[in-house]
Amino acid sequence: MARKKKGPESGHCSKLLERMSRYIEGDLGSDCCGELEKHLAECPECRSTLVGMRRLADLCRECREQEVSRSPDFRTRLLQVLFPEP
C-alpha cells in the first residue's frame, strides 16, 4: 500500500503553510497553533520552511528600521542570509 505523501507539496502541508505567516506574527488562534506545532514536530520540510519565513520576516523588520543599501552584491548577500550553506 502506498504511503500518503508528506512535505510542503502535500495538501495538508500547503494548508498549514498558508497559516505560517500568521503564526510567526502571533496572529493565529490557539487551536490552529496547536495543530501547526504538532505538524511542525513531525514534518522537517515545514520546519525548514518556517525557519526561512522567520528569517525573511526578521529581515523585513530590519529593513523598515534602516535604509538598505542596494550595492551590486545585494542579491547575493540577501540569498546567503536567507539560505545559508550548511
Backbone as a ProteinNet text record, in pm:
[ID]
protein_1_A
[PRIMARY]
MARKKKGPESGHCSKLLERMSRYIEGDLGSDCCGELEKHLAECPECRSTLVGMRRLADLCRECREQEVSRSPDFRTRLLQVLFPEP
[TERTIARY]
83.4	0	88.9	57.1	136.6	113.1	222.6	212.8	164.1	96	49.6	169.6	169.7	280	288.2	409.6	432.8	521.4	530.7	613.3	527.3	591.4	518.3	423.8	448.2	363.1	235.6	226.3	105.5	-6.8	-130.6	-245.9	-246.3	-217.9	-218.8	-110	9.3	119.5	85.5	31.4	4.6	-102.8	-199.3	-299	-232	-140.3	-72.3	27.7	89.1	183.4	113.9	-11.4	-87.4	-101.4	-95.9	-112.3	19.3	132	260.8	290.9	259.3	290.7	210	84.3	3.2	60.1	112.6	174.6	298.9	382.5	505.3	472.4	367.5	329.5	248.4	213.2	136.5	-11.1	-59.7	-199.7	-285.1	-239.9	-311.3	-372	-497.2	-565.7	-496.8	-522.7	-453.9	-483.8	-605.5	-636.9	-551.8	-543.5	-463.9	-315.2	-271	-129.4	-94.5	-180.8	-156	-145.7	-236.7	-234	-106	-69.2	51.9	176.7	185	301.6	314.9	203.5	207.4	262.7	215	262.3	411.3	453.2	594.2	684.6	636.8	715.2	738.3	649.7	656.5	707.2	718.7	748.7	873	988.8	1111.7	1106.1	1035.6	1025.8	953.5	845.3	771.4	848.8	923.3	1008.5	1112	1172.1	1271.1	1207.4	1088.2	1016.3	988.5	948.7	921.1	1046.9	1160.8	1287.1	1314.5	1298.1	1319.4	1222.5	1097.2	997.1	1028.7	1077.8	1115.1	1233.5	1330.7	1445.7	1399.3	1309.4	1258.3	1181.6	1098.7	1024.2	1120.1	1225	1325	1393.6	1429.5	1493.7	1400.4	1273.9	1176.8	1165.1	1164.1	1159.1	1283.7	1398.9	1523.5	1520.6	1466.9	1461.5	1371.3	1266.2	1179	1251.8	1345.8	1416.4	1537.4	1588.4	1707.1	1700.5	1768.7	1773.7	1867.7	1824.7	1905.9	1983.1	2112.2	2197.8	2188.3	2156	2142.1	2273.9	2370	2500.7	2491.6	2593	2589.7	2575.1	2624.4	2616.6	2500.7	2403.7	2289.9	2215.5	2180.8	2104.6	2182.1	2309.3	2393.3	2396.1	2416.6	2421.2	2286.2	2177.1	2043.7	2018.9	2053	2035	2120.1	2239	2324.8	2263	2196.2	2130.6	2007.4	1929.4	1807.4	1835.6	1938.2	1967.5	2115.8	2157.7	2299.4	2343.3	2466.5	2523.3	2534.9	2501.9	2512.9	2655.9
-116.6	0	124.4	222.8	345.2	434	494.3	586.8	721.9	792	925.9	1018	1100.2	1191.4	1296.8	1320.6	1423.7	1530.6	1642.2	1751.9	1870.1	1985.1	2106.6	2097.4	2003.2	1994.2	1913.4	1844.7	1768.6	1864.1	1817.7	1901.9	1954.8	1869	1909.7	2013.4	1990.6	2085.4	2220.9	2222.4	2350.8	2429.2	2360.7	2430.9	2496.4	2425	2478.8	2586.8	2573.5	2675.6	2810.4	2808.2	2932.2	3004.1	2930.1	2988.3	3031.3	2992.1	3016.2	3163.4	3249.7	3391.3	3446.9	3406.1	3449.3	3391.4	3269.9	3205.5	3283.6	3320.9	3395.4	3529.5	3594.2	3725.6	3716.1	3593.8	3576.3	3604.5	3597	3627.7	3503.6	3388.3	3263.2	3214.3	3171.4	3121.8	2999.8	2975.5	2867.3	2729.5	2706.2	2576.5	2553.2	2656.4	2645.1	2634.1	2707.2	2699.4	2557	2495.5	2359.3	2261.7	2276	2188.8	2211.2	2337	2368.5	2318.8	2340.9	2297.2	2145.4	2074.9	1927.9	1884.7	1948.9	1915.5	1947.2	2062.7	2101.5	2001.4	1943.6	1844.2	1718.3	1693.5	1571.8	1593	1719.1	1745.6	1834.3	1775.1	1854	1956.2	1925.3	2020.1	2147.4	2133.6	2250.8	2326.5	2254.6	2322.8	2408.8	2354.3	2428.4	2551.1	2534.7	2646.6	2754.6	2713.8	2809.1	2887.5	2820.7	2888.4	2996	2962.2	3058.3	3174.8	3146.6	3252.9	3345.7	3289.3	3373.6	3463.4	3408	3488.3	3604	3572.7	3675.2	3782.7	3742.8	3839.6	3928.1	3868.5	3947	4047.6	4004.8	4095.7	4210.2	4179.9	4284.4	4385.9	4338.2	4430.1	4518.5	4457.8	4534.4	4639.8	4604.1	4698.8	4817.1	4793.4	4903.6	4998.7	4945.3	5024.5	5098.5	5053.5	5117.4	5115.4	5208.4	5212.2	5102.1	5029.8	4921.5	4975	4957.7	4999.5	4894.9	4939.7	4847.4	4839.8	4771.1	4754.6	4648.5	4641	4542.9	4398.2	4368.4	4230.3	4210.6	4302.4	4294.6	4161.4	4122.7	3998.9	3877.3	3872	3760.7	3753.9	3870.5	3873.7	3836.2	3884	3850.9	3700.5	3638.3	3493.5	3416.7	3466.3	3399.4	3405.7	3515.3	3528.3	3437.6	3436	3355.9	3206.2	3168.3	3027.3	3000.1	3004.1	2981.6	2840.3	2829.3	2697.5	2618.9	2489.1	2409.2	2386.2
0	0	0	-82.7	-92.6	27.9	74.8	187.9	138.5	225.3	193.1	180.6	76.6	50.5	159.2	208.6	308.6	248.9	316.9	271.9	232	204.3	176.1	57.2	-33.8	-151.1	-125.4	-12.7	15.8	54.1	40.9	70.8	212.6	308.6	450	476.2	423.9	443.6	383.6	263.4	199.5	274.7	334.9	417.4	537.5	600.6	718	679.5	563.5	518.2	502.2	462.6	448.6	582.9	691.6	825.2	889.7	831.1	896.8	919.5	824.8	845.5	962.7	975.2	1089.7	1219.2	1212.8	1329.3	1373.2	1277	1305.9	1371.3	1324.3	1376.9	1506.3	1548.4	1671.4	1653.7	1529.5	1499.3	1473.6	1519.6	1494.2	1624.5	1619.6	1738.4	1798.7	1925.9	1997	1938.4	1890.5	1829.1	1704.9	1621.3	1498.4	1530.4	1634.1	1674.5	1715.2	1793.2	1838.1	1722.4	1625.9	1508	1427.5	1408.9	1333.4	1405.7	1535.9	1613.2	1612.7	1619.4	1612.1	1475.6	1370.6	1236.4	1222	1272.9	1263.3	1334.7	1442.9	1516.7	1433	1337.1	1256.6	1114.1	1069.9	928.5	914.8	884.2	871.7	758	650.6	539.7	582.9	656.7	703.2	810.4	894.5	993.5	922.2	818	740.8	674.6	622.3	561.7	665.6	785.2	892.6	929.2	935.7	966.7	861	734.7	627	633.5	664.8	675.1	792.6	902.9	1017.6	981.7	910.8	866.7	778.6	685.7	595.7	673.1	767.9	849.5	928.9	983.6	1058.1	966.3	846.5	751.8	712.2	694.4	660.4	773.4	897.3	1011.5	1015	991.4	988.9	878.7	763.7	651.5	684.3	759.2	799.1	892.3	969.3	1069.3	1012.9	901.4	845.1	693.4	633.6	488.7	439.9	339	283.8	164.6	170.5	60.3	-49.6	-167.8	-280.4	-355.6	-293.6	-355.9	-465.6	-552.8	-661.6	-613.4	-493.4	-444.7	-346.6	-346.1	-253.7	-264.9	-386.6	-407.3	-355.8	-383.4	-338.2	-186.1	-121.9	24.5	85.5	24.4	74.5	67.4	-44.5	-58.8	41.7	72.6	171.8	310.7	341.3	471.9	477.9	370.1	368.9	361.3	286	263.9	291.2	418.2	448.5	412.7	373	342.2	472.7	471.2	595.8	637.2
[MASK]
++++++++++++++++++++++++++++++++++++++++++++++++++++++++++++++++++++++++++++++++++++++

